[in-house]
Amino acid sequence: MTFTSNANRGAPFAFASAVAVVALSAGAVAAEIPKTSWGAPDLQGTWDFRSITPFERPQEFKDKAFLTAEEMAAWEERTRKGREARRNRPPGEGQGDVDVGYNAFWLDRGEKMTGTMRTSLVVDPPDGRIPARTELAKRRSAERYARWGGVPAGPEDRNPLERCIMGFNSGPPMNPGAYNNFLEIFQTPKHVAILNEMINDHRIVPLDGRGHVPENVRLWKGDSRGRWEGDTLVVTTKNFTKHTNFRGSGPNMVLVERFTRNSEDTLLYEYTVNDPESFEKPWSVAVEMQNTSDPLLEYACHEGNRAMTLMLSGARMQEQKGKTTDDWLATWHGGSNAVKAAEEQLKKEAGTSESEK
């Protein structure tokens, strides 16, 4: 696969002062924010959501929800030094080049924590951790890993990221990832369009009060509808497909995103995952995006689907040699160990079901 990298975009963006950012919340909007010609908050522009803030709160922070400016600087420096150490490892001990197809040069995670100064992107529950998954969600995950880890019979046996159907950070919901953490927003009085740099994915969100599509219409990115609550754009998305998977979510997830322009240079992005079939309770995330003059770049994923052709031809060659392997799952998903664990879980569940008959 060939991916566009933002590694050389330029100097990292600057953050607001510690005092101003600690007070940051959905309600703490600056008195003067840009407005459109028709009077709505102006969300337009290119937004950078790179962040090295952990998605879930690390154990070392425990009950600490916020960091001081000094603690943030220490975390950022530790992250920088850790990256340098990984880059300087001897060949064969580095970034898993063969496994994932590229090394640290192509990664562009950013160098700063999010402007919220929180210890995690997850802000609710208060412990900064995603609630436990349900048994149904665990079984869905095991089924995916077992399928993705075996020799593929066809494209449908590979995950949506490899097939370039979905981007791992373009959402919805959107989250800081390994690269391409940029989006551009366009507005009219009746629509908002969101263009992600990752696989150049896009959503057009109606604001005219129309209802969602029927329940039997299922979409990879779901069906989004927006409305204004004061100066905050609220987007509700539902009708996902059975293949859509965000941190273990299922097809009946209802996602509520909130976009609040806090200043000329910042956009607070928040979302809440409501999916009782998959999680024990709802959970929420917040990340402060930064305005940037950088343009969105072309994203060339597998350029003519060459990677898929090579994977499937390799699978047929393995079959001809009588080989069956469980190492088709990338290490960032856990590799063969995750596949074996998934297979064991499914065998255990099958045995339990059989004994209950």
BAGU-446782 format. One line per field, with one value per residue (C-alpha): residue in one letter; x, y, z. Coordinates in steps of 0.25 Angstrom, whole numbers. Example, Ala and Ser with C-alpha at 12.3 -4.5 7.8 and 13.67 -1.06 7.14 Angstrom:
residues 2
res c(A  S) $
X c(49  55) $
Y c(-18  -4) $
Z c(31  29) $
//
This chain:
residues 357
res c(M  T  F  T  S  N  A  N  R  G  A  P  F  A  F  A  S  A  V  A  V  V  A  L  S  A  G  A  V  A  A  E  I  P  K  T  S  W  G  A  P  D  L  Q  G  T  W  D  F  R  S  I  T  P  F  E  R  P  Q  E  F  K  D  K  A  F  L  T  A  E  E  M  A  A  W  E  E  R  T  R  K  G  R  E  A  R  R  N  R  P  P  G  E  G  Q  G  D  V  D  V  G  Y  N  A  F  W  L  D  R  G  E  K  M  T  G  T  M  R  T  S  L  V  V  D  P  P  D  G  R  I  P  A  R  T  E  L  A  K  R  R  S  A  E  R  Y  A  R  W  G  G  V  P  A  G  P  E  D  R  N  P  L  E  R  C  I  M  G  F  N  S  G  P  P  M  N  P  G  A  Y  N  N  F  L  E  I  F  Q  T  P  K  H  V  A  I  L  N  E  M  I  N  D  H  R  I  V  P  L  D  G  R  G  H  V  P  E  N  V  R  L  W  K  G  D  S  R  G  R  W  E  G  D  T  L  V  V  T  T  K  N  F  T  K  H  T  N  F  R  G  S  G  P  N  M  V  L  V  E  R  F  T  R  N  S  E  D  T  L  L  Y  E  Y  T  V  N  D  P  E  S  F  E  K  P  W  S  V  A  V  E  M  Q  N  T  S  D  P  L  L  E  Y  A  C  H  E  G  N  R  A  M  T  L  M  L  S  G  A  R  M  Q  E  Q  K  G  K  T  T  D  D  W  L  A  T  W  H  G  G  S  N  A  V  K  A  A  E  E  Q  L  K  K  E  A  G  T  S  E  S  E  K) $
X c(0  4  1  2  10  10  23  29  18  25  27  16  5  5  -5  -13  -8  -10  -20  -29  -28  -31  -45  -48  -61  -73  -79  -66  -67  -59  -68  -64  -64  -64  -78  -83  -90  -103  -99  -96  -83  -72  -66  -59  -45  -34  -33  -21  -25  -11  -9  0  -10  -13  -27  -29  -23  -10  -9  2  -8  -19  -29  -22  -31  -23  -8  0  7  20  15  10  24  30  21  24  39  38  30  40  52  44  42  57  61  51  56  71  69  77  70  60  57  49  36  31  34  30  18  11  19  26  35  35  38  24  17  12  5  9  18  8  -3  -17  -21  -31  -19  -25  -18  -27  -36  -47  -53  -65  -66  -58  -46  -43  -45  -55  -66  -65  -70  -82  -81  -87  -76  -65  -71  -72  -57  -53  -60  -53  -39  -41  -45  -34  -24  -26  -22  -32  -42  -45  -45  -56  -47  -38  -41  -47  -34  -26  -37  -37  -52  -50  -39  -34  -36  -46  -58  -68  -64  -50  -38  -23  -16  -3  -4  -13  -19  -25  -39  -46  -60  -69  -83  -95  -108  -114  -102  -88  -78  -66  -54  -44  -30  -30  -34  -40  -53  -64  -78  -89  -98  -112  -116  -131  -137  -140  -141  -131  -132  -140  -134  -131  -122  -108  -96  -81  -80  -94  -105  -102  -112  -108  -114  -109  -110  -106  -92  -89  -92  -98  -97  -104  -100  -107  -110  -96  -93  -90  -76  -74  -65  -60  -53  -63  -76  -87  -97  -107  -97  -103  -92  -93  -82  -81  -73  -70  -62  -55  -46  -40  -30  -37  -49  -53  -58  -66  -73  -82  -83  -97  -97  -103  -101  -86  -82  -87  -90  -88  -74  -69  -56  -51  -40  -36  -33  -24  -26  -15  -12  -7  -15  -21  -12  -16  -17  -13  -17  -14  -14  -21  -23  -9  -7  -20  -16  -3  -9  -19  -9  0  -11  -13  1  1  -11  -4  8  -2  1  -9  -5  -10  -1  -9  -13  -4  4  -4  -16  -8  -3  -4  -5  -18  -23  -20  -27  -40  -40  -39  -51  -59  -56  -60  -73  -76  -74  -82  -94  -93  -93  -105  -113) $
Y c(0  14  25  40  45  58  56  69  79  88  93  88  97  106  104  114  117  107  116  118  103  97  105  99  92  92  104  112  118  131  143  146  135  136  136  132  143  137  138  123  120  119  105  106  103  92  86  78  68  62  58  50  50  35  31  24  29  22  15  25  36  28  38  50  56  68  71  84  91  85  71  73  77  65  56  62  61  47  43  50  42  29  31  34  22  13  19  17  2  -8  -13  -24  -18  -6  -2  -15  -10  -23  -25  -12  -7  5  10  22  32  31  33  47  46  60  65  71  67  72  86  81  77  64  51  44  47  39  49  40  31  40  29  32  18  12  4  -11  -18  -27  -42  -39  -29  -39  -50  -40  -36  -51  -54  -43  -46  -61  -57  -47  -55  -67  -69  -60  -67  -53  -38  -39  -47  -35  -23  -10  -2  -11  -10  5  5  12  21  17  32  38  32  35  38  44  41  45  33  30  40  49  55  67  70  82  87  94  101  106  110  96  87  84  76  69  65  56  55  40  33  47  42  52  54  63  66  72  83  84  75  63  50  38  28  16  5  -5  5  3  11  9  23  23  33  47  58  72  83  95  96  110  112  97  88  75  63  50  38  24  13  7  -6  -19  -18  -4  -6  6  1  -11  -4  -10  -7  0  10  24  34  49  58  73  83  96  108  113  123  128  116  105  95  87  73  64  51  41  26  21  6  -3  -15  -13  -5  -6  9  21  28  41  47  61  67  81  83  94  103  101  108  94  88  75  65  54  41  29  16  3  10  1  -10  -16  -19  -27  -35  -38  -43  -52  -58  -60  -67  -77  -80  -84  -93  -100  -103  -108  -97  -92  -80  -71  -59  -51  -41  -29  -27  -14  -23  -33  -42  -57  -57  -49  -59  -71  -64  -61  -76  -81  -72  -76  -91  -89  -82  -93  -104  -97  -96  -111  -115  -107  -114) $
Z c(0  -3  7  7  19  26  33  27  28  37  51  62  65  77  89  97  111  122  129  117  113  127  126  113  112  103  110  111  97  94  94  80  70  55  49  35  26  30  45  49  56  45  46  32  30  31  45  51  61  63  78  86  98  101  97  110  123  126  140  144  145  152  157  151  140  136  135  138  127  133  133  119  115  122  115  101  104  108  96  87  93  92  78  75  83  74  61  65  68  59  47  50  63  59  54  48  34  27  35  34  21  26  37  46  35  30  44  47  61  65  76  86  95  92  97  107  116  120  123  112  101  108  117  122  130  140  140  126  121  112  119  118  106  106  103  89  86  90  81  69  72  73  60  53  58  54  40  38  43  34  19  12  2  -4  -1  9  18  19  29  23  26  16  6  7  10  23  29  43  48  39  46  49  60  57  66  65  58  52  40  32  44  36  32  25  28  18  22  15  23  21  20  26  19  26  17  24  18  22  9  5  12  13  20  15  28  25  35  30  40  31  38  37  26  29  39  27  20  26  22  25  31  36  33  39  43  49  57  64  79  82  76  76  64  68  58  61  53  53  43  42  36  42  38  44  57  66  78  78  74  66  55  65  71  72  71  75  71  76  69  76  71  83  77  64  64  72  70  81  76  85  83  91  87  91  88  100  91  91  104  118  118  108  108  102  96  95  86  83  68  63  51  40  27  22  10  10  2  -8  -1  -10  -3  -11  -24  -33  -23  -25  -11  -10  -23  -17  -4  -10  -20  -8  -1  -13  -13  1  -2  -13  -4  7  17  26  35  45  43  34  45  46  60  62  64  73  62  63  78  76  66  75  86  77  72  86  91  79  82  97  93  83  94  104  94  90  105  108  97) $
//
